[in-house]
Amino acid sequence: MQQRDVTIRAPHGLHTRPAALLVKAAQQYPCDITIHSDGRRASAKSLFRLQTLNLRQGTTIRLCAEGPQSDEAVETLATLLAELT
């Protein structure tokens, strides 16, 4: 399992448009990818589930991936989240 902590830097948090970008990127990988925040988790491949996490600016999340290409998936998604400003 690959993991990385990332802090949401986007001024408006992970609202619909940036969350959709994250989902689209996550769906390119065959592994299971989850995002953990404040004791809750959601699939990074589900826009609806991501929005239930209420990811605001300054929130630290943990990206977790398990399966084929999990290291690449975590790296790509962490980079994408860092670039969303």
PDB file as gemmi writes it, atoms N, CA and C in Angstrom:
CRYST1    1.000    1.000    1.000  90.00  90.00  90.00 P 1                      
ATOM      1  N   MET A   1       0.845  -1.182   0.000  1.00  0.00           N  
ATOM      2  CA  MET A   1       0.000   0.000   0.000  1.00  0.00           C  
ATOM      3  C   MET A   1       0.888   1.243   0.000  1.00  0.00           C  
ATOM      4  N   GLN A   2       0.542   2.171  -0.860  1.00  0.00           N  
ATOM      5  CA  GLN A   2       1.246   3.447  -0.940  1.00  0.00           C  
ATOM      6  C   GLN A   2       0.392   4.512  -0.263  1.00  0.00           C  
ATOM      7  N   GLN A   3       1.047   5.415   0.463  1.00  0.00           N  
ATOM      8  CA  GLN A   3       0.326   6.479   1.158  1.00  0.00           C  
ATOM      9  C   GLN A   3       1.107   7.783   1.078  1.00  0.00           C  
ATOM     10  N   ARG A   4       0.379   8.863   1.121  1.00  0.00           N  
ATOM     11  CA  ARG A   4       1.010  10.182   1.196  1.00  0.00           C  
ATOM     12  C   ARG A   4       0.020  11.173   1.777  1.00  0.00           C  
ATOM     13  N   ASP A   5       0.504  12.018   2.683  1.00  0.00           N  
ATOM     14  CA  ASP A   5      -0.325  13.092   3.232  1.00  0.00           C  
ATOM     15  C   ASP A   5      -0.165  14.330   2.364  1.00  0.00           C  
ATOM     16  N   VAL A   6      -1.281  14.972   2.093  1.00  0.00           N  
ATOM     17  CA  VAL A   6      -1.301  16.168   1.249  1.00  0.00           C  
ATOM     18  C   VAL A   6      -2.241  17.180   1.894  1.00  0.00           C  
ATOM     19  N   THR A   7      -1.837  18.446   1.896  1.00  0.00           N  
ATOM     20  CA  THR A   7      -2.694  19.512   2.413  1.00  0.00           C  
ATOM     21  C   THR A   7      -3.358  20.220   1.244  1.00  0.00           C  
ATOM     22  N   ILE A   8      -4.669  20.387   1.332  1.00  0.00           N  
ATOM     23  CA  ILE A   8      -5.429  21.074   0.284  1.00  0.00           C  
ATOM     24  C   ILE A   8      -5.048  22.547   0.313  1.00  0.00           C  
ATOM     25  N   ARG A   9      -4.517  23.044  -0.802  1.00  0.00           N  
ATOM     26  CA  ARG A   9      -4.074  24.435  -0.874  1.00  0.00           C  
ATOM     27  C   ARG A   9      -5.025  25.322  -1.667  1.00  0.00           C  
ATOM     28  N   ALA A  10      -5.910  24.727  -2.433  1.00  0.00           N  
ATOM     29  CA  ALA A  10      -6.825  25.503  -3.272  1.00  0.00           C  
ATOM     30  C   ALA A  10      -7.681  26.413  -2.381  1.00  0.00           C  
ATOM     31  N   PRO A  11      -7.778  27.696  -2.712  1.00  0.00           N  
ATOM     32  CA  PRO A  11      -8.501  28.658  -1.879  1.00  0.00           C  
ATOM     33  C   PRO A  11      -9.942  28.268  -1.574  1.00  0.00           C  
ATOM     34  N   HIS A  12     -10.595  27.587  -2.495  1.00  0.00           N  
ATOM     35  CA  HIS A  12     -11.992  27.205  -2.294  1.00  0.00           C  
ATOM     36  C   HIS A  12     -12.120  25.722  -1.971  1.00  0.00           C  
ATOM     37  N   GLY A  13     -11.018  25.100  -1.603  1.00  0.00           N  
ATOM     38  CA  GLY A  13     -11.033  23.684  -1.263  1.00  0.00           C  
ATOM     39  C   GLY A  13     -11.225  22.819  -2.489  1.00  0.00           C  
ATOM     40  N   LEU A  14     -11.642  21.602  -2.250  1.00  0.00           N  
ATOM     41  CA  LEU A  14     -11.836  20.654  -3.342  1.00  0.00           C  
ATOM     42  C   LEU A  14     -13.312  20.631  -3.724  1.00  0.00           C  
ATOM     43  N   HIS A  15     -13.769  21.729  -4.343  1.00  0.00           N  
ATOM     44  CA  HIS A  15     -15.156  21.811  -4.785  1.00  0.00           C  
ATOM     45  C   HIS A  15     -15.330  21.002  -6.067  1.00  0.00           C  
ATOM     46  N   THR A  16     -16.463  21.075  -6.687  1.00  0.00           N  
ATOM     47  CA  THR A  16     -16.827  20.178  -7.783  1.00  0.00           C  
ATOM     48  C   THR A  16     -15.820  20.125  -8.926  1.00  0.00           C  
ATOM     49  N   ARG A  17     -15.389  21.261  -9.439  1.00  0.00           N  
ATOM     50  CA  ARG A  17     -14.503  21.248 -10.605  1.00  0.00           C  
ATOM     51  C   ARG A  17     -13.157  20.585 -10.309  1.00  0.00           C  
ATOM     52  N   PRO A  18     -12.421  20.989  -9.262  1.00  0.00           N  
ATOM     53  CA  PRO A  18     -11.159  20.307  -9.001  1.00  0.00           C  
ATOM     54  C   PRO A  18     -11.348  18.857  -8.553  1.00  0.00           C  
ATOM     55  N   ALA A  19     -12.438  18.570  -7.868  1.00  0.00           N  
ATOM     56  CA  ALA A  19     -12.703  17.180  -7.468  1.00  0.00           C  
ATOM     57  C   ALA A  19     -12.925  16.313  -8.710  1.00  0.00           C  
ATOM     58  N   ALA A  20     -13.591  16.856  -9.715  1.00  0.00           N  
ATOM     59  CA  ALA A  20     -13.812  16.117 -10.960  1.00  0.00           C  
ATOM     60  C   ALA A  20     -12.486  15.829 -11.661  1.00  0.00           C  
ATOM     61  N   LEU A  21     -11.550  16.777 -11.605  1.00  0.00           N  
ATOM     62  CA  LEU A  21     -10.222  16.546 -12.181  1.00  0.00           C  
ATOM     63  C   LEU A  21      -9.502  15.421 -11.450  1.00  0.00           C  
ATOM     64  N   LEU A  22      -9.627  15.414 -10.138  1.00  0.00           N  
ATOM     65  CA  LEU A  22      -8.994  14.369  -9.332  1.00  0.00           C  
ATOM     66  C   LEU A  22      -9.597  13.004  -9.657  1.00  0.00           C  
ATOM     67  N   VAL A  23     -10.913  12.931  -9.755  1.00  0.00           N  
ATOM     68  CA  VAL A  23     -11.599  11.680 -10.074  1.00  0.00           C  
ATOM     69  C   VAL A  23     -11.161  11.175 -11.441  1.00  0.00           C  
ATOM     70  N   LYS A  24     -11.112  12.072 -12.408  1.00  0.00           N  
ATOM     71  CA  LYS A  24     -10.708  11.684 -13.767  1.00  0.00           C  
ATOM     72  C   LYS A  24      -9.294  11.111 -13.767  1.00  0.00           C  
ATOM     73  N   ALA A  25      -8.392  11.732 -13.026  1.00  0.00           N  
ATOM     74  CA  ALA A  25      -7.017  11.232 -12.938  1.00  0.00           C  
ATOM     75  C   ALA A  25      -6.973   9.881 -12.222  1.00  0.00           C  
ATOM     76  N   ALA A  26      -7.733   9.745 -11.155  1.00  0.00           N  
ATOM     77  CA  ALA A  26      -7.742   8.494 -10.382  1.00  0.00           C  
ATOM     78  C   ALA A  26      -8.284   7.330 -11.206  1.00  0.00           C  
ATOM     79  N   GLN A  27      -9.253   7.604 -12.046  1.00  0.00           N  
ATOM     80  CA  GLN A  27      -9.862   6.545 -12.848  1.00  0.00           C  
ATOM     81  C   GLN A  27      -8.926   5.971 -13.902  1.00  0.00           C  
ATOM     82  N   GLN A  28      -7.794   6.622 -14.116  1.00  0.00           N  
ATOM     83  CA  GLN A  28      -6.814   6.128 -15.088  1.00  0.00           C  
ATOM     84  C   GLN A  28      -5.992   4.966 -14.536  1.00  0.00           C  
ATOM     85  N   TYR A  29      -6.110   4.690 -13.253  1.00  0.00           N  
ATOM     86  CA  TYR A  29      -5.298   3.665 -12.602  1.00  0.00           C  
ATOM     87  C   TYR A  29      -6.154   2.471 -12.192  1.00  0.00           C  
ATOM     88  N   PRO A  30      -5.605   1.254 -12.335  1.00  0.00           N  
ATOM     89  CA  PRO A  30      -6.370   0.054 -11.997  1.00  0.00           C  
ATOM     90  C   PRO A  30      -6.435  -0.243 -10.491  1.00  0.00           C  
ATOM     91  N   CYS A  31      -5.677   0.469  -9.698  1.00  0.00           N  
ATOM     92  CA  CYS A  31      -5.628   0.199  -8.252  1.00  0.00           C  
ATOM     93  C   CYS A  31      -6.796   0.853  -7.516  1.00  0.00           C  
ATOM     94  N   ASP A  32      -6.997   0.422  -6.275  1.00  0.00           N  
ATOM     95  CA  ASP A  32      -7.993   1.047  -5.405  1.00  0.00           C  
ATOM     96  C   ASP A  32      -7.356   2.269  -4.765  1.00  0.00           C  
ATOM     97  N   ILE A  33      -8.010   3.413  -4.861  1.00  0.00           N  
ATOM     98  CA  ILE A  33      -7.470   4.658  -4.319  1.00  0.00           C  
ATOM     99  C   ILE A  33      -8.515   5.264  -3.384  1.00  0.00           C  
ATOM    100  N   THR A  34      -8.095   5.548  -2.163  1.00  0.00           N  
ATOM    101  CA  THR A  34      -9.006   6.173  -1.199  1.00  0.00           C  
ATOM    102  C   THR A  34      -8.379   7.428  -0.632  1.00  0.00           C  
ATOM    103  N   ILE A  35      -9.241   8.331  -0.205  1.00  0.00           N  
ATOM    104  CA  ILE A  35      -8.808   9.560   0.452  1.00  0.00           C  
ATOM    105  C   ILE A  35      -9.386   9.535   1.857  1.00  0.00           C  
ATOM    106  N   HIS A  36      -8.513   9.747   2.843  1.00  0.00           N  
ATOM    107  CA  HIS A  36      -8.903   9.735   4.253  1.00  0.00           C  
ATOM    108  C   HIS A  36      -8.797  11.144   4.805  1.00  0.00           C  
ATOM    109  N   SER A  37      -9.828  11.568   5.545  1.00  0.00           N  
ATOM    110  CA  SER A  37      -9.853  12.901   6.144  1.00  0.00           C  
ATOM    111  C   SER A  37     -10.724  12.878   7.391  1.00  0.00           C  
ATOM    112  N   ASP A  38     -10.179  13.315   8.497  1.00  0.00           N  
ATOM    113  CA  ASP A  38     -10.929  13.415   9.752  1.00  0.00           C  
ATOM    114  C   ASP A  38     -11.680  12.138  10.119  1.00  0.00           C  
ATOM    115  N   GLY A  39     -11.012  11.004   9.985  1.00  0.00           N  
ATOM    116  CA  GLY A  39     -11.618   9.734  10.363  1.00  0.00           C  
ATOM    117  C   GLY A  39     -12.602   9.165   9.364  1.00  0.00           C  
ATOM    118  N   ARG A  40     -12.754   9.815   8.225  1.00  0.00           N  
ATOM    119  CA  ARG A  40     -13.667   9.351   7.175  1.00  0.00           C  
ATOM    120  C   ARG A  40     -12.852   9.039   5.935  1.00  0.00           C  
ATOM    121  N   ARG A  41     -13.418   8.234   5.050  1.00  0.00           N  
ATOM    122  CA  ARG A  41     -12.719   7.917   3.807  1.00  0.00           C  
ATOM    123  C   ARG A  41     -13.699   7.825   2.657  1.00  0.00           C  
ATOM    124  N   ALA A  42     -13.156   8.015   1.453  1.00  0.00           N  
ATOM    125  CA  ALA A  42     -13.972   7.945   0.242  1.00  0.00           C  
ATOM    126  C   ALA A  42     -13.097   7.496  -0.910  1.00  0.00           C  
ATOM    127  N   SER A  43     -13.708   6.865  -1.869  1.00  0.00           N  
ATOM    128  CA  SER A  43     -13.000   6.462  -3.072  1.00  0.00           C  
ATOM    129  C   SER A  43     -12.627   7.712  -3.869  1.00  0.00           C  
ATOM    130  N   ALA A  44     -11.401   7.751  -4.344  1.00  0.00           N  
ATOM    131  CA  ALA A  44     -10.960   8.874  -5.172  1.00  0.00           C  
ATOM    132  C   ALA A  44     -11.552   8.787  -6.577  1.00  0.00           C  
ATOM    133  N   LYS A  45     -12.252   7.703  -6.859  1.00  0.00           N  
ATOM    134  CA  LYS A  45     -12.852   7.510  -8.176  1.00  0.00           C  
ATOM    135  C   LYS A  45     -14.337   7.862  -8.196  1.00  0.00           C  
ATOM    136  N   SER A  46     -14.839   8.393  -7.086  1.00  0.00           N  
ATOM    137  CA  SER A  46     -16.253   8.747  -6.991  1.00  0.00           C  
ATOM    138  C   SER A  46     -16.412  10.213  -6.608  1.00  0.00           C  
ATOM    139  N   LEU A  47     -16.914  11.021  -7.529  1.00  0.00           N  
ATOM    140  CA  LEU A  47     -17.110  12.444  -7.261  1.00  0.00           C  
ATOM    141  C   LEU A  47     -18.080  12.651  -6.102  1.00  0.00           C  
ATOM    142  N   PHE A  48     -19.164  11.907  -6.090  1.00  0.00           N  
ATOM    143  CA  PHE A  48     -20.143  12.041  -5.014  1.00  0.00           C  
ATOM    144  C   PHE A  48     -19.502  11.751  -3.655  1.00  0.00           C  
ATOM    145  N   ARG A  49     -18.768  10.668  -3.559  1.00  0.00           N  
ATOM    146  CA  ARG A  49     -18.143  10.288  -2.286  1.00  0.00           C  
ATOM    147  C   ARG A  49     -17.114  11.325  -1.842  1.00  0.00           C  
ATOM    148  N   LEU A  50     -16.335  11.846  -2.772  1.00  0.00           N  
ATOM    149  CA  LEU A  50     -15.332  12.862  -2.420  1.00  0.00           C  
ATOM    150  C   LEU A  50     -15.995  14.098  -1.832  1.00  0.00           C  
ATOM    151  N   GLN A  51     -17.110  14.492  -2.392  1.00  0.00           N  
ATOM    152  CA  GLN A  51     -17.775  15.699  -1.916  1.00  0.00           C  
ATOM    153  C   GLN A  51     -18.341  15.535  -0.508  1.00  0.00           C  
ATOM    154  N   THR A  52     -18.546  14.303  -0.064  1.00  0.00           N  
ATOM    155  CA  THR A  52     -19.041  14.097   1.297  1.00  0.00           C  
ATOM    156  C   THR A  52     -17.960  14.358   2.343  1.00  0.00           C  
ATOM    157  N   LEU A  53     -16.696  14.439   1.912  1.00  0.00           N  
ATOM    158  CA  LEU A  53     -15.592  14.676   2.851  1.00  0.00           C  
ATOM    159  C   LEU A  53     -15.434  16.152   3.205  1.00  0.00           C  
ATOM    160  N   ASN A  54     -16.064  17.040   2.434  1.00  0.00           N  
ATOM    161  CA  ASN A  54     -16.004  18.475   2.712  1.00  0.00           C  
ATOM    162  C   ASN A  54     -14.555  18.957   2.840  1.00  0.00           C  
ATOM    163  N   LEU A  55     -13.793  18.792   1.784  1.00  0.00           N  
ATOM    164  CA  LEU A  55     -12.361  19.091   1.795  1.00  0.00           C  
ATOM    165  C   LEU A  55     -12.111  20.572   1.526  1.00  0.00           C  
ATOM    166  N   ARG A  56     -11.803  21.295   2.582  1.00  0.00           N  
ATOM    167  CA  ARG A  56     -11.572  22.739   2.522  1.00  0.00           C  
ATOM    168  C   ARG A  56     -10.079  23.060   2.490  1.00  0.00           C  
ATOM    169  N   GLN A  57      -9.778  24.292   2.147  1.00  0.00           N  
ATOM    170  CA  GLN A  57      -8.390  24.748   2.155  1.00  0.00           C  
ATOM    171  C   GLN A  57      -7.801  24.537   3.554  1.00  0.00           C  
ATOM    172  N   GLY A  58      -6.586  23.995   3.594  1.00  0.00           N  
ATOM    173  CA  GLY A  58      -5.902  23.756   4.857  1.00  0.00           C  
ATOM    174  C   GLY A  58      -6.126  22.370   5.439  1.00  0.00           C  
ATOM    175  N   THR A  59      -7.067  21.613   4.875  1.00  0.00           N  
ATOM    176  CA  THR A  59      -7.322  20.254   5.339  1.00  0.00           C  
ATOM    177  C   THR A  59      -6.206  19.338   4.868  1.00  0.00           C  
ATOM    178  N   THR A  60      -5.686  18.520   5.773  1.00  0.00           N  
ATOM    179  CA  THR A  60      -4.682  17.530   5.393  1.00  0.00           C  
ATOM    180  C   THR A  60      -5.383  16.196   5.191  1.00  0.00           C  
ATOM    181  N   ILE A  61      -5.141  15.613   4.031  1.00  0.00           N  
ATOM    182  CA  ILE A  61      -5.749  14.331   3.693  1.00  0.00           C  
ATOM    183  C   ILE A  61      -4.648  13.293   3.525  1.00  0.00           C  
ATOM    184  N   ARG A  62      -5.051  12.046   3.558  1.00  0.00           N  
ATOM    185  CA  ARG A  62      -4.110  10.961   3.270  1.00  0.00           C  
ATOM    186  C   ARG A  62      -4.602  10.235   2.034  1.00  0.00           C  
ATOM    187  N   LEU A  63      -3.749  10.216   1.008  1.00  0.00           N  
ATOM    188  CA  LEU A  63      -4.017   9.447  -0.204  1.00  0.00           C  
ATOM    189  C   LEU A  63      -3.497   8.039   0.031  1.00  0.00           C  
ATOM    190  N   CYS A  64      -4.310   7.043  -0.226  1.00  0.00           N  
ATOM    191  CA  CYS A  64      -3.901   5.649  -0.080  1.00  0.00           C  
ATOM    192  C   CYS A  64      -4.252   4.906  -1.360  1.00  0.00           C  
ATOM    193  N   ALA A  65      -3.319   4.092  -1.833  1.00  0.00           N  
ATOM    194  CA  ALA A  65      -3.577   3.301  -3.028  1.00  0.00           C  
ATOM    195  C   ALA A  65      -3.009   1.899  -2.820  1.00  0.00           C  
ATOM    196  N   GLU A  66      -3.763   0.922  -3.309  1.00  0.00           N  
ATOM    197  CA  GLU A  66      -3.333  -0.458  -3.181  1.00  0.00           C  
ATOM    198  C   GLU A  66      -3.628  -1.185  -4.479  1.00  0.00           C  
ATOM    199  N   GLY A  67      -2.634  -1.894  -4.975  1.00  0.00           N  
ATOM    200  CA  GLY A  67      -2.795  -2.648  -6.203  1.00  0.00           C  
ATOM    201  C   GLY A  67      -1.820  -2.188  -7.265  1.00  0.00           C  
ATOM    202  N   PRO A  68      -2.051  -2.615  -8.500  1.00  0.00           N  
ATOM    203  CA  PRO A  68      -1.150  -2.267  -9.595  1.00  0.00           C  
ATOM    204  C   PRO A  68      -1.049  -0.754  -9.796  1.00  0.00           C  
ATOM    205  N   GLN A  69       0.144  -0.287  -9.993  1.00  0.00           N  
ATOM    206  CA  GLN A  69       0.463   1.128 -10.257  1.00  0.00           C  
ATOM    207  C   GLN A  69       0.103   2.049  -9.089  1.00  0.00           C  
ATOM    208  N   SER A  70       0.035   1.523  -7.890  1.00  0.00           N  
ATOM    209  CA  SER A  70      -0.349   2.344  -6.741  1.00  0.00           C  
ATOM    210  C   SER A  70       0.664   3.445  -6.454  1.00  0.00           C  
ATOM    211  N   ASP A  71       1.943   3.163  -6.639  1.00  0.00           N  
ATOM    212  CA  ASP A  71       2.942   4.207  -6.391  1.00  0.00           C  
ATOM    213  C   ASP A  71       2.801   5.358  -7.369  1.00  0.00           C  
ATOM    214  N   GLU A  72       2.582   5.036  -8.627  1.00  0.00           N  
ATOM    215  CA  GLU A  72       2.398   6.072  -9.653  1.00  0.00           C  
ATOM    216  C   GLU A  72       1.111   6.867  -9.412  1.00  0.00           C  
ATOM    217  N   ALA A  73       0.058   6.174  -9.003  1.00  0.00           N  
ATOM    218  CA  ALA A  73      -1.229   6.834  -8.743  1.00  0.00           C  
ATOM    219  C   ALA A  73      -1.107   7.849  -7.617  1.00  0.00           C  
ATOM    220  N   VAL A  74      -0.479   7.460  -6.517  1.00  0.00           N  
ATOM    221  CA  VAL A  74      -0.319   8.376  -5.383  1.00  0.00           C  
ATOM    222  C   VAL A  74       0.526   9.574  -5.784  1.00  0.00           C  
ATOM    223  N   GLU A  75       1.589   9.339  -6.508  1.00  0.00           N  
ATOM    224  CA  GLU A  75       2.459  10.439  -6.947  1.00  0.00           C  
ATOM    225  C   GLU A  75       1.699  11.411  -7.844  1.00  0.00           C  
ATOM    226  N   THR A  76       0.969  10.892  -8.809  1.00  0.00           N  
ATOM    227  CA  THR A  76       0.217  11.727  -9.750  1.00  0.00           C  
ATOM    228  C   THR A  76      -0.862  12.550  -9.036  1.00  0.00           C  
ATOM    229  N   LEU A  77      -1.625  11.892  -8.166  1.00  0.00           N  
ATOM    230  CA  LEU A  77      -2.714  12.597  -7.479  1.00  0.00           C  
ATOM    231  C   LEU A  77      -2.182  13.617  -6.474  1.00  0.00           C  
ATOM    232  N   ALA A  78      -1.094  13.297  -5.807  1.00  0.00           N  
ATOM    233  CA  ALA A  78      -0.494  14.260  -4.868  1.00  0.00           C  
ATOM    234  C   ALA A  78       0.001  15.500  -5.618  1.00  0.00           C  
ATOM    235  N   THR A  79       0.597  15.301  -6.757  1.00  0.00           N  
ATOM    236  CA  THR A  79       1.072  16.417  -7.582  1.00  0.00           C  
ATOM    237  C   THR A  79      -0.111  17.253  -8.063  1.00  0.00           C  
ATOM    238  N   LEU A  80      -1.163  16.593  -8.514  1.00  0.00           N  
ATOM    239  CA  LEU A  80      -2.355  17.301  -8.983  1.00  0.00           C  
ATOM    240  C   LEU A  80      -2.954  18.149  -7.869  1.00  0.00           C  
ATOM    241  N   LEU A  81      -3.082  17.584  -6.672  1.00  0.00           N  
ATOM    242  CA  LEU A  81      -3.642  18.327  -5.552  1.00  0.00           C  
ATOM    243  C   LEU A  81      -2.753  19.512  -5.166  1.00  0.00           C  
ATOM    244  N   ALA A  82      -1.457  19.357  -5.262  1.00  0.00           N  
ATOM    245  CA  ALA A  82      -0.530  20.443  -4.928  1.00  0.00           C  
ATOM    246  C   ALA A  82      -0.639  21.585  -5.941  1.00  0.00           C  
ATOM    247  N   GLU A  83      -0.983  21.264  -7.167  1.00  0.00           N  
ATOM    248  CA  GLU A  83      -1.043  22.281  -8.223  1.00  0.00           C  
ATOM    249  C   GLU A  83      -2.386  23.003  -8.263  1.00  0.00           C  
ATOM    250  N   LEU A  84      -3.397  22.478  -7.603  1.00  0.00           N  
ATOM    251  CA  LEU A  84      -4.707  23.125  -7.572  1.00  0.00           C  
ATOM    252  C   LEU A  84      -4.671  24.308  -6.606  1.00  0.00           C  
ATOM    253  N   THR A  85      -4.551  25.497  -7.166  1.00  0.00           N  
ATOM    254  CA  THR A  85      -4.521  26.702  -6.339  1.00  0.00           C  
ATOM    255  C   THR A  85      -5.520  27.711  -6.833  1.00  0.00           C  
TER     256      THR A  85                                                      
END                                                                             
